[in-house]
Amino acid sequence: MPDSSRPHREPAFNAPWPALLLCVFILGLYGLQSMVSDEQLLFINFGLSPILLAQGHWASLITSLFLHGNWLHAGINAVMALAFAAPVARAFGLGFRGFLSFLSFYLVCGIAAGLGYCLIHMNQDVILVGASGAVSGLMGAAMRLRIEGLLLPILSRPVISASIVWIGINLFAGFYAIVQAM
């Protein structure tokens, strides 16, 4: 008979398997990428370039999500993915269908971010790599989820507040990069 007077202790690390798999995938693929002798060739062939996308290189909207600039870039994306993928994966369900829905959502977020990048940098030959856009989509979804897995309305105060903070951080980072480049 179990002792009901002892409190049930949750494990310190309780991420669902789809979130862990995504984290391992990001780091594992970068590990493989780092063994390639000519990373620049990988970026040119599989990174996202607005000019090449306009010429029909559509696959780069997906392939660019699985390349990273360095270990720090891959590590930050993996940690952020782990944090924000957990509630989103639970909301989709932890079975195989839920995993496929979660993966589809992740890819759609990454594709949407890549298209947005290409619209902003339409005539520039700058290559984008990384999962930051897809991870930001997971963050946005996680911000809308309540503890019980229901969605908060998009115009609710918590969602708007978190969105304003996230936009502010991105604007600051963008302006900081511009000032540093001067």
C-alpha positions as a Markdown table, in Angstrom:
| # | Residue | x | y | z |
|---|---|---|---|---|
| 1 | Met | 0.0 | 0.0 | 0.0 |
| 2 | Pro | 1.5 | 3.4 | -1.0 |
| 3 | Asp | 2.2 | 5.9 | 1.6 |
| 4 | Ser | -0.3 | 8.7 | 0.9 |
| 5 | Ser | 1.3 | 11.1 | 3.4 |
| 6 | Arg | 4.4 | 11.5 | 1.2 |
| 7 | Pro | 4.0 | 14.2 | -1.4 |
| 8 | His | 4.3 | 13.2 | -5.0 |
| 9 | Arg | 7.5 | 14.6 | -6.5 |
| 10 | Glu | 7.6 | 15.6 | -10.1 |
| 11 | Pro | 10.9 | 14.9 | -11.9 |
| 12 | Ala | 13.0 | 18.0 | -12.3 |
| 13 | Phe | 13.2 | 17.4 | -16.0 |
| 14 | Asn | 9.9 | 16.4 | -17.5 |
| 15 | Ala | 9.9 | 17.3 | -21.2 |
| 16 | Pro | 7.7 | 15.2 | -23.6 |
| 17 | Trp | 9.5 | 13.1 | -26.2 |
| 18 | Pro | 8.7 | 15.3 | -29.2 |
| 19 | Ala | 10.4 | 18.3 | -27.5 |
| 20 | Leu | 13.4 | 16.2 | -26.6 |
| 21 | Leu | 13.6 | 14.7 | -30.1 |
| 22 | Leu | 13.5 | 18.2 | -31.6 |
| 23 | Cys | 16.3 | 19.3 | -29.3 |
| 24 | Val | 18.5 | 16.3 | -30.1 |
| 25 | Phe | 17.8 | 16.7 | -33.8 |
| 26 | Ile | 18.9 | 20.3 | -33.8 |
| 27 | Leu | 22.1 | 19.5 | -32.0 |
| 28 | Gly | 22.8 | 16.3 | -33.8 |
| 29 | Leu | 22.4 | 17.8 | -37.2 |
| 30 | Tyr | 24.7 | 20.7 | -36.3 |
| 31 | Gly | 27.2 | 18.1 | -35.0 |
| 32 | Leu | 27.1 | 16.5 | -38.5 |
| 33 | Gln | 27.3 | 19.9 | -40.2 |
| 34 | Ser | 30.4 | 20.8 | -38.2 |
| 35 | Met | 32.2 | 17.8 | -39.6 |
| 36 | Val | 31.7 | 19.0 | -43.2 |
| 37 | Ser | 34.9 | 20.5 | -44.6 |
| 38 | Asp | 33.2 | 23.3 | -46.5 |
| 39 | Glu | 30.3 | 24.7 | -44.4 |
| 40 | Gln | 30.0 | 27.6 | -46.8 |
| 41 | Leu | 29.0 | 25.2 | -49.6 |
| 42 | Leu | 26.3 | 23.8 | -47.3 |
| 43 | Phe | 25.0 | 27.3 | -46.7 |
| 44 | Ile | 25.0 | 28.2 | -50.4 |
| 45 | Asn | 23.2 | 25.0 | -51.4 |
| 46 | Phe | 20.8 | 24.6 | -48.5 |
| 47 | Gly | 20.5 | 28.0 | -46.8 |
| 48 | Leu | 17.6 | 30.4 | -47.6 |
| 49 | Ser | 18.5 | 33.1 | -50.0 |
| 50 | Pro | 15.7 | 35.6 | -51.2 |
| 51 | Ile | 17.2 | 35.7 | -54.6 |
| 52 | Leu | 17.5 | 32.0 | -55.0 |
| 53 | Leu | 14.0 | 31.5 | -53.6 |
| 54 | Ala | 12.7 | 33.8 | -56.3 |
| 55 | Gln | 14.4 | 31.5 | -58.8 |
| 56 | Gly | 12.4 | 28.5 | -57.5 |
| 57 | His | 14.6 | 27.0 | -54.8 |
| 58 | Trp | 11.6 | 26.3 | -52.6 |
| 59 | Ala | 13.2 | 23.4 | -50.7 |
| 60 | Ser | 15.5 | 25.9 | -49.0 |
| 61 | Leu | 12.6 | 27.1 | -46.9 |
| 62 | Ile | 12.9 | 23.8 | -45.1 |
| 63 | Thr | 16.5 | 22.9 | -45.5 |
| 64 | Ser | 17.7 | 26.2 | -44.0 |
| 65 | Leu | 15.9 | 25.3 | -40.8 |
| 66 | Phe | 18.3 | 22.5 | -40.2 |
| 67 | Leu | 21.6 | 24.4 | -40.6 |
| 68 | His | 23.1 | 26.7 | -38.0 |
| 69 | Gly | 26.0 | 29.1 | -37.9 |
| 70 | Asn | 27.9 | 27.7 | -34.9 |
| 71 | Trp | 27.4 | 25.7 | -31.7 |
| 72 | Leu | 26.1 | 28.7 | -29.8 |
| 73 | His | 23.4 | 29.3 | -32.5 |
| 74 | Ala | 22.4 | 25.6 | -32.5 |
| 75 | Gly | 22.5 | 25.4 | -28.7 |
| 76 | Ile | 20.3 | 28.5 | -28.1 |
| 77 | Asn | 17.8 | 27.2 | -30.7 |
| 78 | Ala | 17.8 | 23.8 | -29.0 |
| 79 | Val | 17.3 | 25.1 | -25.5 |
| 80 | Met | 14.6 | 27.5 | -26.7 |
| 81 | Ala | 12.9 | 24.7 | -28.7 |
| 82 | Leu | 13.0 | 22.4 | -25.7 |
| 83 | Ala | 11.4 | 25.1 | -23.5 |
| 84 | Phe | 8.6 | 26.1 | -25.9 |
| 85 | Ala | 8.1 | 22.8 | -27.6 |
| 86 | Ala | 7.1 | 21.1 | -24.4 |
| 87 | Pro | 3.6 | 22.7 | -23.9 |
| 88 | Val | 2.9 | 22.8 | -27.6 |
| 89 | Ala | 3.8 | 19.1 | -28.1 |
| 90 | Arg | 1.5 | 18.2 | -25.1 |
| 91 | Ala | -1.3 | 20.3 | -26.7 |
| 92 | Phe | -1.0 | 18.4 | -30.0 |
| 93 | Gly | -0.8 | 15.0 | -28.1 |
| 94 | Leu | 2.1 | 12.7 | -27.5 |
| 95 | Gly | 1.0 | 9.9 | -29.8 |
| 96 | Phe | 2.3 | 9.5 | -33.4 |
| 97 | Arg | -0.5 | 11.7 | -34.9 |
| 98 | Gly | 0.1 | 14.4 | -32.3 |
| 99 | Phe | 3.8 | 14.2 | -33.2 |
| 100 | Leu | 3.1 | 14.6 | -36.9 |
| 101 | Ser | 0.8 | 17.6 | -36.1 |
| 102 | Phe | 3.5 | 19.1 | -33.9 |
| 103 | Leu | 6.2 | 18.6 | -36.6 |
| 104 | Ser | 3.9 | 20.1 | -39.3 |
| 105 | Phe | 3.3 | 23.1 | -37.1 |
| 106 | Tyr | 7.0 | 23.5 | -36.5 |
| 107 | Leu | 7.8 | 23.4 | -40.2 |
| 108 | Val | 4.9 | 25.8 | -41.1 |
| 109 | Cys | 6.3 | 28.3 | -38.6 |
| 110 | Gly | 9.7 | 28.0 | -40.0 |
| 111 | Ile | 8.5 | 28.3 | -43.6 |
| 112 | Ala | 6.4 | 31.4 | -42.7 |
| 113 | Ala | 9.4 | 33.0 | -40.9 |
| 114 | Gly | 11.5 | 32.3 | -44.0 |
| 115 | Leu | 9.0 | 33.8 | -46.3 |
| 116 | Gly | 8.8 | 36.9 | -44.1 |
| 117 | Tyr | 12.6 | 37.1 | -44.1 |
| 118 | Cys | 12.6 | 36.9 | -47.9 |
| 119 | Leu | 9.9 | 39.6 | -48.2 |
| 120 | Ile | 11.9 | 42.0 | -46.1 |
| 121 | His | 15.2 | 41.2 | -47.8 |
| 122 | Met | 13.8 | 40.7 | -51.3 |
| 123 | Asn | 16.7 | 41.8 | -53.5 |
| 124 | Gln | 19.5 | 40.9 | -51.1 |
| 125 | Asp | 21.8 | 38.0 | -51.5 |
| 126 | Val | 22.0 | 37.2 | -47.8 |
| 127 | Ile | 21.7 | 33.6 | -46.7 |
| 128 | Leu | 19.5 | 32.7 | -43.7 |
| 129 | Val | 20.2 | 29.5 | -41.7 |
| 130 | Gly | 18.7 | 28.3 | -38.4 |
| 131 | Ala | 15.6 | 27.3 | -36.6 |
| 132 | Ser | 14.9 | 30.6 | -34.9 |
| 133 | Gly | 11.7 | 31.3 | -36.9 |
| 134 | Ala | 10.3 | 27.9 | -36.2 |
| 135 | Val | 11.2 | 28.2 | -32.5 |
| 136 | Ser | 9.6 | 31.7 | -32.4 |
| 137 | Gly | 6.4 | 30.1 | -33.7 |
| 138 | Leu | 6.6 | 27.5 | -30.9 |
| 139 | Met | 7.1 | 30.4 | -28.5 |
| 140 | Gly | 4.0 | 32.2 | -29.8 |
| 141 | Ala | 1.9 | 29.0 | -29.6 |
| 142 | Ala | 3.2 | 28.4 | -26.0 |
| 143 | Met | 2.3 | 32.0 | -25.0 |
| 144 | Arg | -1.3 | 31.3 | -26.1 |
| 145 | Leu | -1.7 | 28.0 | -24.2 |
| 146 | Arg | -3.2 | 27.9 | -20.8 |
| 147 | Ile | -1.9 | 25.4 | -18.2 |
| 148 | Glu | -4.8 | 23.1 | -19.1 |
| 149 | Gly | -3.9 | 23.1 | -22.8 |
| 150 | Leu | -6.7 | 25.5 | -24.0 |
| 151 | Leu | -5.8 | 28.5 | -26.1 |
| 152 | Leu | -6.0 | 32.0 | -24.8 |
| 153 | Pro | -7.8 | 34.5 | -27.1 |
| 154 | Ile | -5.3 | 36.2 | -29.4 |
| 155 | Leu | -6.3 | 39.6 | -28.2 |
| 156 | Ser | -6.1 | 38.7 | -24.5 |
| 157 | Arg | -3.9 | 40.8 | -22.2 |
| 158 | Pro | -1.3 | 38.0 | -21.6 |
| 159 | Val | -0.9 | 37.3 | -25.3 |
| 160 | Ile | -0.6 | 41.0 | -26.3 |
| 161 | Ser | 1.8 | 41.8 | -23.4 |
| 162 | Ala | 4.1 | 38.9 | -24.3 |
| 163 | Ser | 3.9 | 39.8 | -28.0 |
| 164 | Ile | 4.9 | 43.4 | -27.3 |
| 165 | Val | 7.8 | 42.3 | -25.2 |
| 166 | Trp | 9.0 | 39.9 | -27.9 |
| 167 | Ile | 8.7 | 42.5 | -30.6 |
| 168 | Gly | 10.6 | 45.0 | -28.5 |
| 169 | Ile | 13.4 | 42.5 | -27.9 |
| 170 | Asn | 13.6 | 41.8 | -31.6 |
| 171 | Leu | 13.6 | 45.5 | -32.5 |
| 172 | Phe | 16.3 | 46.2 | -30.0 |
| 173 | Ala | 18.4 | 43.4 | -31.3 |
| 174 | Gly | 17.9 | 44.6 | -34.9 |
| 175 | Phe | 18.8 | 48.2 | -34.1 |
| 176 | Tyr | 21.8 | 47.1 | -32.0 |
| 177 | Ala | 23.1 | 45.0 | -34.9 |
| 178 | Ile | 22.7 | 48.0 | -37.2 |
| 179 | Val | 24.5 | 50.3 | -34.8 |
| 180 | Gln | 27.3 | 47.8 | -34.3 |
| 181 | Ala | 27.8 | 47.5 | -38.1 |
| 182 | Met | 28.3 | 51.3 | -38.5 |
